[in-house]
């Protein structure tokens, strides 16, 4: 089997795993912990329904949400791999096309103006693929990150001024979450990108959502902000599905980049309770493994 066929097949497996059969263990565990500490009967009923839905999706191998998202891929290519980007992109698109028909997935990808729908989840710049090179590695790592519209529509960005500093960042985040979290099918995860340029901040905010729940940024200043903001967000009382309760978000992840002296870009990207993602690796010798990135 060539690399193109292996990547196509892995794409299909990853999509089925992410959307149907396997919510990451850290996400499901966090939802169970939220249920254990919840006091509101309404919030409990919502969390119980979510957990039942996850169980049924796993047992029936059907998508756990009718919105199977648009498909974002993060591809990390080992510098020792003998493979070209064209092979990877073509194989991923074939995998998405076949998965759309076979799983099946809702055909969500449309032209932004005409709204024309090809029915395949394939179109200009979609699926979108982010590439990264890994020095001295001999594998291709593929992460599929299906993003539903409910949470993606709650994305926002502001170019703050440096004088606003940490206080301005916190105000922006809290005010946005207080207003919009209820529309993002909570409890989920908040991804924040701070610094870089506008496009960099948006990218790293989405990448922040890939981190396991409970993980913290290695920068102590950033990790302290993650803890502080998670506590503040959950004190809002928005709760599961916006109906009130103790857990509005399961976690808060922040990524940062150095930025211009005159800039302070901040991006917010929300993820719903269905924190769907899956990652696999294909090695130069053909070995395949699946991991939690």
SEMARTI-843568 format. One line per 2 residues: their letters; for each residue x, y, z of N, C-alpha, C. Coordinates in nm, 3 decimals. Layout:
BEGIN
A	X/Y/Z/X/Y/Z/X/Y/Z; ...
//
This chain:
BEGIN
XX	0.084/-0.119/0.000/0.000/0.000/0.000/0.088/0.125/0.000; 0.060/0.219/-0.093/0.136/0.342/-0.099/0.094/0.439/0.010
XX	0.173/0.546/0.027/0.142/0.645/0.129/0.009/0.715/0.102; -0.023/0.736/-0.026/-0.150/0.803/-0.056/-0.269/0.721/-0.007
XX	-0.265/0.591/-0.030/-0.374/0.505/0.016/-0.378/0.496/0.167; -0.260/0.490/0.230/-0.254/0.484/0.377/-0.309/0.611/0.441
XX	-0.278/0.726/0.382/-0.328/0.853/0.436/-0.479/0.865/0.415; -0.527/0.824/0.298/-0.671/0.826/0.272/-0.745/0.740/0.374
XX	-0.695/0.618/0.395/-0.761/0.527/0.490/-0.755/0.581/0.632; -0.641/0.640/0.669/-0.630/0.695/0.803/-0.728/0.812/0.820
XX	-0.741/0.895/0.718/-0.836/1.006/0.725/-0.975/0.956/0.755; -1.018/0.851/0.689/-1.151/0.795/0.711/-1.166/0.739/0.853
XX	-1.064/0.669/0.899/-1.068/0.613/1.034/-1.073/0.725/1.137; -0.991/0.827/1.119/-0.988/0.938/1.214/-1.121/1.012/1.219
XX	-1.182/1.034/1.104/-1.311/1.101/1.100/-1.417/1.018/1.170; -1.420/0.888/1.145/-1.519/0.802/1.210/-1.497/0.798/1.360
XX	-1.371/0.789/1.401/-1.340/0.785/1.544/-1.379/0.915/1.612; -1.344/1.028/1.549/-1.371/1.158/1.610/-1.520/1.187/1.618
XX	-1.592/1.154/1.511/-1.731/1.196/1.502/-1.830/1.094/1.558; -1.790/0.968/1.565/-1.886/0.864/1.600/-1.850/0.782/1.723
XX	-1.729/0.734/1.727/-1.702/0.624/1.819/-1.618/0.659/1.941; -1.548/0.771/1.942/-1.453/0.789/2.050/-1.428/0.936/2.080
XX	-1.510/0.992/2.169/-1.476/1.124/2.223/-1.350/1.106/2.308; -1.252/1.196/2.300/-1.131/1.180/2.380/-1.163/1.155/2.527
XX	-1.089/1.062/2.589/-1.117/1.021/2.727/-1.116/1.137/2.825; -1.026/1.234/2.803/-1.018/1.347/2.896/-1.146/1.432/2.891
XX	-1.208/1.440/2.771/-1.331/1.518/2.759/-1.446/1.447/2.828; -1.461/1.318/2.801/-1.569/1.242/2.864/-1.553/1.238/3.015
XX	-1.430/1.222/3.061/-1.404/1.221/3.205/-1.440/1.355/3.269; -1.407/1.465/3.201/-1.439/1.597/3.254/-1.590/1.619/3.262
XX	-1.663/1.568/3.164/-1.809/1.578/3.167/-1.867/1.500/3.284; -1.811/1.382/3.311/-1.858/1.301/3.424/-1.829/1.371/3.557
XX	-1.713/1.433/3.568/-1.678/1.506/3.689/-1.770/1.627/3.709; -1.806/1.692/3.598/-1.899/1.805/3.605/-2.034/1.759/3.658
XX	-2.078/1.641/3.614/-2.205/1.586/3.662/-2.199/1.556/3.811; -2.088/1.502/3.858/-2.073/1.466/3.999/-2.083/1.586/4.092
XX	-2.032/1.700/4.049/-2.031/1.817/4.137/-2.150/1.910/4.116; -2.231/1.880/4.015/-2.344/1.968/3.984/-2.456/1.955/4.087
XX	-2.519/2.066/4.121/-2.629/2.067/4.216/-2.764/2.096/4.151; -2.761/2.167/4.040/-2.884/2.201/3.969/-2.941/2.078/3.899
XX	-3.068/2.049/3.921/-3.131/1.934/3.857/-3.140/1.952/3.706; -3.163/2.073/3.661/-3.169/2.100/3.517/-3.032/2.075/3.454
XX	-2.928/2.125/3.519/-2.792/2.105/3.467/-2.756/1.957/3.468; -2.794/1.886/3.573/-2.767/1.742/3.580/-2.833/1.669/3.463
XX	-2.958/1.706/3.434/-3.030/1.638/3.326/-2.962/1.661/3.191; -2.906/1.780/3.172/-2.837/1.812/3.047/-2.709/1.730/3.035
XX	-2.634/1.722/3.143/-2.509/1.645/3.140/-2.537/1.496/3.124; -2.642/1.447/3.187/-2.679/1.306/3.170/-2.717/1.277/3.026
XX	-2.790/1.369/2.963/-2.827/1.351/2.823/-2.704/1.350/2.732; -2.608/1.439/2.761/-2.484/1.444/2.683/-2.409/1.312/2.694
XX	-2.395/1.261/2.816/-2.321/1.137/2.838/-2.392/1.017/2.775; -2.524/1.018/2.778/-2.600/0.911/2.712/-2.579/0.918/2.562
XX	-2.578/1.037/2.509/-2.556/1.057/2.366/-2.419/1.004/2.323; -2.317/1.031/2.404/-2.182/0.982/2.375/-2.180/0.829/2.371
XX	-2.248/0.767/2.468/-2.254/0.622/2.477/-2.325/0.562/2.356; -2.437/0.622/2.315/-2.512/0.571/2.201/-2.433/0.585/2.072
XX	-2.362/0.697/2.057/-2.281/0.718/1.937/-2.173/0.611/1.926; -2.113/0.579/2.040/-2.008/0.476/2.042/-2.066/0.340/2.007
XX	-2.183/0.307/2.062/-2.242/0.175/2.041/-2.297/0.156/1.900; -2.354/0.263/1.843/-2.416/0.253/1.711/-2.325/0.294/1.597
XX	-2.209/0.355/1.633/-2.115/0.407/1.534/-2.182/0.509/1.443; -2.266/0.592/1.503/-2.329/0.703/1.434/-2.278/0.833/1.494
XX	-2.274/0.943/1.414/-2.223/1.070/1.465/-2.293/1.114/1.593; -2.215/1.164/1.690/-2.271/1.204/1.819/-2.343/1.338/1.813
XX	-2.329/1.408/1.699/-2.402/1.534/1.678/-2.439/1.541/1.531; -2.558/1.595/1.503/-2.599/1.605/1.363/-2.511/1.700/1.285
XX	-2.446/1.794/1.353/-2.350/1.883/1.287/-2.214/1.817/1.291; -2.179/1.752/1.181/-2.048/1.684/1.174/-1.936/1.778/1.133
XX	-1.969/1.909/1.126/-1.866/2.011/1.115/-1.808/2.027/0.975; -1.715/2.121/0.967/-1.624/2.127/0.854/-1.490/2.077/0.907
XX	-1.405/2.032/0.816/-1.294/1.949/0.860/-1.160/2.021/0.849; -1.105/2.048/0.966/-0.975/2.111/0.977/-0.872/2.004/1.011
XX	-0.760/2.008/0.942/-0.653/1.910/0.966/-0.525/1.981/1.007; -0.458/1.922/1.103/-0.324/1.964/1.141/-0.230/1.850/1.104
XX	-0.139/1.875/1.010/-0.049/1.772/0.960/0.094/1.809/0.997; 0.158/1.719/1.069/0.297/1.741/1.111/0.383/1.638/1.038
XX	0.478/1.687/0.959/0.556/1.601/0.871/0.699/1.589/0.924; 0.740/1.468/0.952/0.877/1.445/0.995/0.975/1.478/0.885
XX	1.084/1.542/0.921/1.182/1.584/0.820/1.247/1.465/0.749; 1.240/1.347/0.808/1.300/1.229/0.747/1.202/1.152/0.658
XX	1.079/1.201/0.647/0.980/1.136/0.561/1.002/1.173/0.415; 0.992/1.075/0.328/1.003/1.099/0.184/0.862/1.105/0.127
XX	0.802/1.222/0.133/0.665/1.239/0.088/0.644/1.385/0.053; 0.555/1.413/-0.043/0.532/1.553/-0.081/0.393/1.597/-0.036
XX	0.376/1.729/-0.026/0.251/1.784/0.024/0.132/1.753/-0.067; 0.158/1.744/-0.196/0.051/1.714/-0.290/-0.011/1.578/-0.263
XX	0.075/1.480/-0.231/0.026/1.346/-0.199/-0.062/1.350/-0.075; -0.018/1.424/0.026/-0.093/1.431/0.152/-0.229/1.498/0.129
XX	-0.228/1.614/0.064/-0.353/1.688/0.045/-0.453/1.609/-0.039; -0.405/1.549/-0.147/-0.494/1.472/-0.233/-0.555/1.354/-0.161
XX	-0.474/1.285/-0.079/-0.522/1.168/-0.007/-0.622/1.207/0.101; -0.598/1.318/0.170/-0.692/1.365/0.273/-0.826/1.400/0.209
XX	-0.823/1.467/0.094/-0.948/1.504/0.027/-1.025/1.379/-0.017; -0.955/1.278/-0.066/-1.023/1.154/-0.103/-1.084/1.088/0.020
XX	-1.011/1.092/0.132/-1.063/1.034/0.255/-1.188/1.105/0.304; -1.187/1.238/0.297/-1.305/1.316/0.339/-1.424/1.285/0.249
XX	-1.400/1.279/0.118/-1.508/1.250/0.023/-1.571/1.115/0.052; -1.488/1.013/0.072/-1.540/0.879/0.097/-1.607/0.870/0.233
XX	-1.549/0.936/0.334/-1.608/0.934/0.468/-1.745/1.002/0.468; -1.758/1.110/0.390/-1.886/1.181/0.382/-1.997/1.087/0.332
XX	-1.963/1.003/0.235/-2.062/0.910/0.179/-2.084/0.788/0.267; -1.977/0.740/0.331/-1.984/0.610/0.399/-2.025/0.617/0.545
XX	-1.986/0.722/0.620/-2.013/0.720/0.765/-2.162/0.728/0.797; -2.246/0.813/0.742/-2.216/0.926/0.656/-2.198/1.055/0.738
XX	-2.143/1.158/0.673/-2.128/1.289/0.733/-2.222/1.387/0.663; -2.271/1.484/0.738/-2.355/1.586/0.675/-2.267/1.672/0.583
XX	-2.308/1.695/0.460/-2.228/1.778/0.369/-2.244/1.925/0.406; -2.150/1.978/0.483/-2.161/2.113/0.537/-2.088/2.219/0.456
XX	-1.990/2.180/0.376/-1.903/2.277/0.308/-1.973/2.336/0.186; -1.996/2.468/0.190/-2.065/2.536/0.080/-1.986/2.659/0.036
XX	-2.014/2.707/-0.085/-1.956/2.832/-0.133/-2.007/2.945/-0.045; -1.919/3.036/0.001/-1.963/3.136/0.099/-2.065/3.235/0.047
XX	-2.070/3.259/-0.084/-2.164/3.357/-0.139/-2.285/3.290/-0.204; -2.260/3.195/-0.294/-2.372/3.130/-0.364/-2.439/3.024/-0.278
XX	-2.368/2.976/-0.176/-2.413/2.866/-0.088/-2.429/2.735/-0.165; -2.368/2.726/-0.281/-2.371/2.602/-0.357/-2.302/2.492/-0.278
XX	-2.365/2.375/-0.273/-2.314/2.263/-0.193/-2.280/2.147/-0.284; -2.149/2.111/-0.295/-2.111/1.999/-0.381/-2.148/1.863/-0.323
XX	-2.183/1.860/-0.194/-2.226/1.736/-0.131/-2.114/1.645/-0.087; -1.989/1.695/-0.091/-1.874/1.609/-0.061/-1.790/1.658/0.056
XX	-1.821/1.777/0.108/-1.738/1.845/0.207/-1.601/1.887/0.151; -1.593/1.895/0.018/-1.471/1.937/-0.050/-1.500/2.063/-0.130
XX	-1.412/2.162/-0.120/-1.427/2.284/-0.198/-1.301/2.368/-0.186; -1.305/2.488/-0.235/-1.188/2.576/-0.229/-1.142/2.593/-0.084
XX	-1.016/2.556/-0.057/-0.956/2.567/0.077/-1.029/2.487/0.185; -1.101/2.385/0.144/-1.169/2.302/0.241/-1.169/2.157/0.194
XX	-1.122/2.061/0.275/-1.077/2.082/0.412/-0.951/2.169/0.416; -0.938/2.243/0.526/-0.821/2.329/0.542/-0.715/2.252/0.618
XX	-0.591/2.262/0.569/-0.482/2.184/0.627/-0.371/2.278/0.674; -0.338/2.269/0.803/-0.223/2.339/0.858/-0.104/2.242/0.856
XX	0.011/2.290/0.809/0.130/2.205/0.802/0.237/2.252/0.899; 0.310/2.156/0.952/0.424/2.184/1.041/0.530/2.077/1.016
XX	0.656/2.116/1.020/0.766/2.021/1.002/0.823/1.982/1.139; 0.843/1.852/1.158/0.902/1.802/1.281/1.045/1.756/1.254
XX	1.145/1.823/1.309/1.284/1.784/1.284/1.314/1.642/1.332; 1.387/1.568/1.250/1.441/1.437/1.286/1.333/1.335/1.324
XX	1.215/1.345/1.262/1.110/1.246/1.284/1.083/1.173/1.153; 1.039/1.047/1.165/1.018/0.966/1.045/0.872/0.925/1.030
XX	0.781/1.017/1.061/0.639/0.987/1.046/0.563/1.112/1.003; 0.444/1.088/0.951/0.346/1.195/0.926/0.238/1.181/1.033
XX	0.212/1.288/1.104/0.108/1.287/1.207/-0.010/1.370/1.159; -0.127/1.311/1.160/-0.248/1.377/1.111/-0.349/1.389/1.223
XX	-0.393/1.512/1.251/-0.500/1.536/1.347/-0.619/1.592/1.273; -0.734/1.526/1.290/-0.857/1.579/1.233/-0.933/1.650/1.345
XX	-0.985/1.768/1.310/-1.052/1.853/1.409/-1.182/1.904/1.348; -1.289/1.823/1.353/-1.417/1.868/1.297/-1.473/1.983/1.380
XX	-1.511/2.091/1.317/-1.557/2.210/1.389/-1.700/2.242/1.349; -1.792/2.226/1.443/-1.931/2.257/1.419/-1.957/2.406/1.420
XX	-2.068/2.446/1.356/-2.097/2.588/1.342/-2.142/2.652/1.473; -2.206/2.576/1.560/-2.254/2.634/1.684/-2.143/2.699/1.765
XX	-2.033/2.627/1.779/-1.919/2.682/1.853/-1.835/2.775/1.767; -1.817/2.741/1.639/-1.732/2.823/1.553/-1.793/2.962/1.532
XX	-1.926/2.970/1.531/-1.991/3.101/1.514/-1.968/3.193/1.634; -1.922/3.137/1.744/-1.896/3.218/1.863/-1.751/3.263/1.871
XX	-1.678/3.249/1.761/-1.539/3.295/1.752/-1.534/3.447/1.742; -1.432/3.506/1.803/-1.416/3.651/1.790/-1.269/3.689/1.803
XX	-1.242/3.815/1.770/-1.105/3.866/1.773/-1.109/4.015/1.803; -1.013/4.061/1.882/-0.995/4.204/1.903/-0.847/4.238/1.900
XX	-0.817/4.350/1.840/-0.682/4.404/1.843/-0.678/4.506/1.957; -0.642/4.460/2.076/-0.630/4.550/2.189/-0.505/4.636/2.175
XX	-0.495/4.738/2.256/-0.372/4.817/2.260/-0.290/4.770/2.381; -0.158/4.775/2.371/-0.075/4.724/2.481/-0.109/4.783/2.617
XX	-0.154/4.908/2.622/-0.186/4.970/2.751/-0.300/4.899/2.823; -0.385/4.828/2.748/-0.495/4.755/2.812/-0.443/4.634/2.890
XX	-0.332/4.577/2.844/-0.263/4.472/2.916/-0.349/4.355/2.959; -0.306/4.289/3.067/-0.375/4.171/3.116/-0.519/4.203/3.159
XX	-0.537/4.321/3.217/-0.671/4.360/3.261/-0.767/4.367/3.142; -0.720/4.422/3.032/-0.802/4.432/2.912/-0.832/4.296/2.852
XX	-0.733/4.207/2.854/-0.752/4.071/2.802/-0.860/4.000/2.882; -0.851/4.007/3.013/-0.949/3.938/3.099/-1.089/3.994/3.079
XX	-1.100/4.126/3.067/-1.231/4.189/3.046/-1.293/4.143/2.914; -1.213/4.140/2.809/-1.259/4.097/2.678/-1.311/3.954/2.683
XX	-1.234/3.865/2.745/-1.271/3.723/2.750/-1.399/3.703/2.831; -1.404/3.760/2.949/-1.520/3.739/3.037/-1.648/3.794/2.975
XX	-1.640/3.914/2.920/-1.760/3.975/2.861/-1.810/3.893/2.742; -1.718/3.842/2.661/-1.759/3.763/2.545/-1.821/3.630/2.588
XX	-1.756/3.561/2.682/-1.808/3.432/2.727/-1.943/3.449/2.796; -1.957/3.552/2.875/-2.083/3.577/2.944/-2.198/3.592/2.844
XX	-2.170/3.655/2.730/-2.274/3.678/2.630/-2.295/3.561/2.537; -2.187/3.492/2.499/-2.195/3.397/2.388/-2.186/3.249/2.426
XX	-2.139/3.217/2.546/-2.116/3.076/2.580/-2.241/2.992/2.564; -2.356/3.048/2.597/-2.482/2.973/2.592/-2.513/2.923/2.452
XX	-2.459/2.991/2.350/-2.485/2.953/2.211/-2.389/2.848/2.158; -2.289/2.810/2.238/-2.183/2.720/2.191/-2.197/2.579/2.247
XX	-2.319/2.541/2.288/-2.345/2.408/2.344/-2.247/2.373/2.456; -2.245/2.455/2.564/-2.156/2.425/2.675/-2.206/2.306/2.757
XX	-2.116/2.246/2.838/-1.980/2.291/2.869/-1.878/2.241/2.769; -1.788/2.330/2.730/-1.685/2.294/2.635/-1.551/2.345/2.681
XX	-1.472/2.391/2.585/-1.338/2.441/2.613/-1.323/2.577/2.544; -1.254/2.668/2.611/-1.222/2.798/2.552/-1.077/2.795/2.504
XX	-1.056/2.827/2.378/-0.921/2.842/2.324/-0.890/2.989/2.304; -0.779/3.034/2.360/-0.739/3.174/2.350/-0.604/3.183/2.281
XX	-0.592/3.275/2.186/-0.463/3.306/2.125/-0.426/3.449/2.155; -0.310/3.470/2.213/-0.264/3.604/2.248/-0.132/3.631/2.177
XX	-0.125/3.743/2.106/0.000/3.784/2.044/0.008/3.749/1.896; 0.128/3.762/1.841/0.150/3.740/1.699/0.089/3.852/1.618
XX	0.025/3.816/1.507/-0.056/3.907/1.427/-0.199/3.854/1.430; -0.291/3.919/1.362/-0.430/3.875/1.370/-0.447/3.729/1.329
XX	-0.384/3.688/1.218/-0.399/3.551/1.171/-0.331/3.452/1.264; -0.216/3.489/1.321/-0.146/3.401/1.413/-0.230/3.379/1.539
XX	-0.286/3.485/1.593/-0.368/3.474/1.714/-0.487/3.381/1.691; -0.551/3.393/1.575/-0.665/3.306/1.545/-0.622/3.161/1.532
XX	-0.508/3.136/1.469/-0.461/2.998/1.451/-0.428/2.934/1.584; -0.354/3.004/1.669/-0.312/2.941/1.794/-0.429/2.928/1.892
XX	-0.532/3.012/1.877/-0.652/2.994/1.959/-0.718/2.861/1.926; -0.722/2.827/1.797/-0.780/2.698/1.756/-0.689/2.584/1.800
XX	-0.559/2.601/1.787/-0.465/2.497/1.831/-0.477/2.472/1.981; -0.509/2.576/2.057/-0.523/2.561/2.202/-0.631/2.459/2.237
XX	-0.732/2.447/2.150/-0.841/2.353/2.175/-0.798/2.208/2.161; -0.683/2.184/2.099/-0.635/2.048/2.080/-0.569/1.991/2.205
XX	-0.535/2.078/2.298/-0.466/2.030/2.418/-0.559/1.950/2.508; -0.506/1.848/2.577/-0.589/1.770/2.670/-0.643/1.857/2.783
XX	-0.763/1.826/2.827/-0.822/1.896/2.941/-0.737/1.871/3.065; -0.711/1.977/3.139/-0.626/1.969/3.257/-0.483/2.008/3.231
XX	-0.442/2.016/3.103/-0.305/2.057/3.072/-0.291/2.208/3.091; -0.169/2.251/3.117/-0.143/2.393/3.137/-0.023/2.437/3.053
XX	-0.027/2.560/3.009/0.082/2.617/2.932/0.210/2.613/3.016; 0.322/2.588/2.951/0.450/2.579/3.025/0.496/2.715/3.077
XX	0.445/2.823/3.020/0.477/2.957/3.069/0.395/2.984/3.195; 0.460/3.010/3.307/0.390/3.024/3.434/0.292/3.140/3.437
XX	0.327/3.249/3.371/0.236/3.364/3.365/0.108/3.327/3.290; 0.124/3.254/3.180/0.009/3.212/3.100/-0.073/3.108/3.174
XX	-0.007/3.010/3.235/-0.082/2.905/3.305/-0.162/2.961/3.422; -0.107/3.060/3.491/-0.181/3.124/3.601/-0.306/3.193/3.548
XX	-0.293/3.254/3.429/-0.409/3.319/3.368/-0.514/3.216/3.327; -0.470/3.100/3.279/-0.564/2.993/3.244/-0.648/2.954/3.366
XX	-0.582/2.932/3.479/-0.654/2.893/3.601/-0.749/3.004/3.648; -0.701/3.126/3.646/-0.782/3.238/3.692/-0.906/3.256/3.605
XX	-0.888/3.248/3.474/-1.000/3.271/3.384/-1.101/3.156/3.386; -1.055/3.033/3.402/-1.147/2.920/3.411/-1.238/2.936/3.532
XX	-1.180/2.974/3.644/-1.259/2.995/3.767/-1.360/3.108/3.746; -1.316/3.215/3.683/-1.405/3.329/3.660/-1.519/3.292/3.565
XX	-1.488/3.218/3.460/-1.590/3.177/3.364/-1.696/3.089/3.429; -1.650/2.995/3.512/-1.746/2.904/3.575/-1.825/2.970/3.688
XX	-1.780/3.087/3.731/-1.858/3.161/3.830/-1.973/3.237/3.766; -1.976/3.242/3.632/-2.082/3.314/3.562/-2.217/3.245/3.575
XX	-2.215/3.113/3.596/-2.340/3.039/3.612/-2.415/3.010/3.484; -2.349/3.024/3.368/-2.415/2.995/3.240/-2.458/2.848/3.236
XX	-2.364/2.759/3.272/-2.395/2.617/3.289/-2.419/2.539/3.162; -2.441/2.407/3.176/-2.464/2.320/3.062/-2.581/2.366/2.975
XX	-2.555/2.377/2.846/-2.653/2.422/2.748/-2.711/2.559/2.778; -2.639/2.637/2.860/-2.684/2.772/2.892/-2.803/2.779/2.984
XX	-2.833/2.668/3.055/-2.951/2.661/3.140/-2.919/2.676/3.288; -2.797/2.722/3.317/-2.756/2.743/3.455/-2.682/2.623/3.511
XX	-2.590/2.651/3.602/-2.515/2.542/3.664/-2.372/2.582/3.694; -2.300/2.489/3.754/-2.164/2.518/3.800/-2.059/2.516/3.690
XX	-2.081/2.436/3.587/-1.978/2.418/3.485/-2.022/2.479/3.354; -1.964/2.594/3.322/-1.988/2.657/3.192/-1.884/2.608/3.092
XX	-1.759/2.593/3.137/-1.652/2.543/3.051/-1.571/2.437/3.127; -1.531/2.334/3.055/-1.452/2.227/3.115/-1.307/2.270/3.135
XX	-1.260/2.360/3.050/-1.122/2.408/3.065/-1.101/2.533/2.980; -0.991/2.599/3.009/-0.947/2.719/2.938/-0.801/2.698/2.899
XX	-0.774/2.704/2.769/-0.637/2.686/2.719/-0.592/2.811/2.646; -0.474/2.858/2.678/-0.419/2.977/2.615/-0.286/2.944/2.549
XX	-0.271/2.987/2.424/-0.143/2.982/2.355/-0.102/3.126/2.324; 0.028/3.149/2.314/0.073/3.286/2.290/0.187/3.289/2.189
XX	0.208/3.407/2.133/0.320/3.431/2.042/0.373/3.570/2.070; 0.502/3.588/2.054/0.557/3.723/2.066/0.495/3.811/1.959
XX	0.476/3.937/1.991/0.405/4.027/1.902/0.479/4.160/1.889; 0.426/4.248/1.807/0.486/4.380/1.785/0.470/4.464/1.912
XX	0.564/4.553/1.935/0.558/4.639/2.054/0.431/4.723/2.060; 0.371/4.751/1.944/0.252/4.836/1.940/0.122/4.756/1.931
XX	0.130/4.621/1.945/0.013/4.536/1.923/-0.021/4.452/2.046; -0.148/4.413/2.056/-0.192/4.314/2.154/-0.314/4.240/2.096
XX	-0.290/4.150/1.999/-0.400/4.074/1.940/-0.450/3.966/2.037; -0.583/3.949/2.044/-0.642/3.845/2.127/-0.756/3.779/2.049
XX	-0.750/3.647/2.037/-0.854/3.571/1.967/-0.918/3.471/2.062; -1.049/3.451/2.044/-1.125/3.355/2.125/-1.190/3.255/2.030
XX	-1.167/3.126/2.054/-1.231/3.021/1.976/-1.293/2.920/2.073; -1.422/2.900/2.063/-1.491/2.810/2.156/-1.510/2.672/2.095
XX	-1.510/2.572/2.181/-1.544/2.436/2.142/-1.662/2.392/2.227; -1.756/2.321/2.166/-1.873/2.271/2.238/-1.834/2.150/2.322
XX	-1.935/2.089/2.389/-1.907/1.972/2.473/-1.848/1.857/2.392; -1.885/1.850/2.264/-1.834/1.742/2.179/-1.697/1.781/2.125
XX	-1.597/1.773/2.211/-1.461/1.813/2.175/-1.396/1.708/2.086; -1.446/1.699/1.964/-1.409/1.589/1.875/-1.274/1.614/1.808
XX	-1.187/1.517/1.820/-1.060/1.520/1.749/-1.000/1.380/1.753; -0.914/1.351/1.659/-0.844/1.221/1.657/-0.713/1.239/1.583
XX	-0.611/1.165/1.627/-0.477/1.180/1.572/-0.415/1.044/1.542; -0.351/1.033/1.427/-0.280/0.911/1.391/-0.147/0.943/1.327
XX	-0.058/0.845/1.329/0.073/0.860/1.267/0.097/0.747/1.168; 0.161/0.783/1.057/0.206/0.685/0.959/0.357/0.700/0.948
XX	0.429/0.592/0.975/0.575/0.594/0.975/0.630/0.560/0.836; 0.756/0.595/0.816/0.821/0.570/0.688/0.817/0.422/0.652
XX	0.826/0.334/0.754/0.825/0.190/0.728/0.684/0.133/0.712; 0.581/0.219/0.718/0.444/0.175/0.698/0.366/0.149/0.827
XX	0.433/0.152/0.941/0.362/0.129/1.067/0.263/0.242/1.093; 0.148/0.207/1.152/0.043/0.303/1.182/0.013/0.297/1.331
XX	-0.005/0.413/1.394/-0.050/0.415/1.534/-0.143/0.534/1.555; -0.228/0.522/1.657/-0.323/0.627/1.691/-0.291/0.677/1.831
XX	-0.292/0.810/1.849/-0.247/0.868/1.973/-0.344/0.977/2.015; -0.331/1.025/2.140/-0.398/1.147/2.185/-0.294/1.255/2.183
X	-0.308/1.351/2.090/-0.204/1.451/2.071/-0.184/1.532/2.199
//
